[in-house]
């Protein structure tokens, strides 16, 4: 950022503080990024984190959650109309959108996904889950590519594969948590029926041949989608390539741990110090090896 005004600087500092106050499995506004990208990434994170909390956290009713998300949508409307805001997240986000020419539609898509989280708890088939990923995950990767000035068609498609894969991996490591906390399942109902698995089985954490086969099918498909995005690491350069490489190999590590969880498919993988070292090392090599 070049000589920001006081209000804008304070808005970015607010977003950065929010990013640093939350634990995440993957780096957010981390020091792996170029210095001039840390504030913009923190603004995107603050927007998504806040909206996600509206959808899931606290004791709000469904109508209250939707009202909070609608308020965020109105703030996006103001940005699109060239109007100012008093909300620090949107003061910063407007600057990001204008400076990096990020399509506002990507932020609208994220809000659609969060609204869907409020109103929809079951998915009839895998196509519906992919549609959700298109709204909930893919915009994040696309936004990052715009921030890095590398949003060509090939990169956008590779990014979509990585982001959809990461979203699916996240679903499968959080099966127990999602159904316990929100009665929500990101598993295709038609495949559950075919394999004689019920929501009650998953709520009770039944680990038998049916539930294992169901998860095995999901993980195989997630891997197939995820690895289609691997060439993105090689097409990028510098710290951004390193960051994406760490994220990619972090996702791959979690996927591999899930694939080995045959004794307890509900066990959430934990990354060891060695895992994290390997992620950093492979991330460093990612631009050189496909």
N, C-alpha and C positions, 0 to 999 in steps of 0.2 A: 504494500500500500504506500502511496506517495503522499506524504504530508496530509493525513486525514484530518478532518475537523474534529473538534472535541466530542461532539455527540456521536459521530461515527466510530471514533476510537473507543469510547465507552461502550458502545453497542457490541463491538467486536470483543472487547474484554469480557463482557457479560457472557457471550457465547463460548469463549475459550474457557472461562471458569466452569461453565456447565459441562463442557466436554471433558475437562480434567477431573470432575467430581464423580463421574460414572465409570464403573469397571466394565470393560468390554473384552471379549475373547480376541478381537482383532484390533489393530492399531487405529486410533481415531485422532485426527489432528496431531499425529505423533511427530517426534523430532526426526523421523526418517524423511519426512517431507521437506521440500525446499521451504525456507523461511517465509517467502511471500505467499505460500499456499496455506499456511497453518491457520491464519485468520479466516480465509474463505471457507476452508473445510470445517472449521469450528462452527461457522454460521449455518452451514447445511446440516451439521450434526444437531445443533440446538433446535432447529426447526423439526427435524425428524424425531428427536428424542422427546420433545414436548408433545408432539402430536401422538406419538406412541403411548405416552403416559396418559393422555386424555382417553385413549381407546381402552387401556387396560388397567391402569392403576387407580387406587382410591375406591371410594364407595359410591361413585356417581351412578345415577340411573342411566338407562340407555338414552333417553331423550336429552339428559344433561351432557352426556359424552358427545352426542351428535351436535349439540349446540356449540360446544367448545371447538369442535372441528370445523363447524360452519363459520365460526369467528375467524379461524385461521384462513379459511377459503376467502372470506371477505378481505382479509389483509392482502392475499395474493391478487385479488381483483384491483385493489388500490395500486399495487405495484404495476400491474398491467396497464392501468389507466394513467400512470405517471404521477400518482399522488403520494404524499409523504405519510409516514406512520410515526406513532409515539412508542411503539413496541420495539425494544432493543433487537429482538431476533429479526424483525422485518426491516428495521433500519439497516442492519448489516446485510440481510439477504437481498434487499433492493440493490445495494452496491455490488454484490456478487453477480447478480443477474445482469446488471447493466455493463459491468466491466468485462465479464467473460462471455457475454452473449449466450447465456444459458437459457434454453427454452423454458418459459414459465410452465408449460404443459407438464414438465417432469415433476414439478412440485404439486400440481393438481392431481397427478396420478398417485403420488404418495398419499395424499389426503383421501382419495377414493379407497385405497387399500385399508387405511386406518378405519374409515367408516364401515368397510366390509367386515373388519374384525369385530366391530360392535354388533352388527346385525346378523352375521352368518357364522355358524359353528360347524357345519358339515359340508362336504364337497362330494357331489355325486360321482365324479369321475376325475381322472388325472388331467383332462383338458381344463376343467374348472380350476384346478390347482395351478396349472401353468398360467392361466389367465390372471390369477391372483399374483403370481410371481412377477408378471409383466408390470403390474402396478406397484408392488411392494418392494421389489428388490432391484430390478433392472434400471429404474430411474437413478438410483444411487451411483451405480457404475458409470452411467452416461454423464451424470453431472460432473463426476471426477474427471472424466476425459475432457469435458469442456473446460474445466479449470486448468487442465494441463495443455490446452490447445492441441489436442490429439484426437478429436472426435470425428475421424473419417468413418466411412461405412463399415469397413472391415473391423476396425477397432471396436465400434459400437456393437457389432454382432458378437465378437469374441467376449466383450464385456458382459453382454446379456447372458451368454452361456455360463460364465463364471458366477454371475450374481444369482441366476436361477439355481445353479448347483449349490451355492452357499446357502440360499434360502431353504432348499430341500434338506440339506444336511442339518441345518438348524432345527427344522421341523422334527427330524428323526432322533435328534438328541434330546428333544424336549417333549416327547410324547406324553410321558407321565405328568409333567408339570402343566402342560396345556390343558389336559382333560381334568386334572385336579383343581386347577385355579380358575379356569374359564369354561369348562365343559366344551372345549374346542378341539377338533381333530382335523389335521391337515393330511388325512389319508383317504383315498378314494373309496366311497361307500360301496360301489359296485365290486371292487376287488375284495373288500372285507367280506361281502356276502358270498362271493365265489369261494373264499377260503374259510368260510364258517367262523369268522371272527366278529365279535360284537363289541360295541363301545363299553359294555359292562366288563368284558374280558380285559380290555386295556385299562379300565379304571381300577380293576383288581390286580393289575400287573401280572396277568396270567402269561407264563412263558412256556408255550408248548409248540408242537410242530406247526400248528396253524399260524400262530402269531409270529413265529420265527420266519416262516415262509413269506408272510405278508411283508415283514420288514426287509427281508432279503431282496424281494422284488423291487421295493422302493429304493434301496441302496444301489442296486445294479443300475437302475434308471438314472439316479442322481449322478453316479460316476460317469455314465455315458454322456450326459449333458455337460457335466463340469469340465471334463478333459477337453471338450471341444474349444474351450476358451484358452487353453494353454499357450497358443501362439501369441497371445496379447503381450505376454512378458517380453518376448523377443522383439516385438515391434516397438516397444517403448525404450526409453533411455534414462540414465541418471537416477536420481533418488526416487522418482516416481515409479520407474521400473522396479526398483528395489522394494518399494512399498507394496506394489501389486504382487510381486513375487512372494513376499512374506505372507500376504493374505492368501494367495493361491495355495501355497504349500501348507499353511495353517489349516485351510479347509480340507486339503487332501489328508493331512494327519488325523484330523477328527473323523473323517470318513473311514479311514483305515481302522481306527479304534472301534468305530461302530460296527464295522464288518466282522470284528473279532469278538463282539459281545454276545456270543451264542448262549452263554450261561445265564445272562441277564440282559435282555434287549432294552431294558429301561434304564440301564446304568449310563449316566451322563459322563462322557469322556473328560478326563482331566489332563491337561498338558503338563508334562514334566519339564524340568530345566533342560534336559537333553533334547526333548521335543522342540523347545523354543530355540535352542542353539541351532538345531538342524533347519528350522524354518528360516532363521536369519541367514545361514550359510547358503541354503538353496535359493533364497530370495536374491542373494548377492550374485549367484551364478545364473539366475533366470534369464537375463538378457542375452546370455551367450549360448545357452543350450535350450532347445525346444523340447 
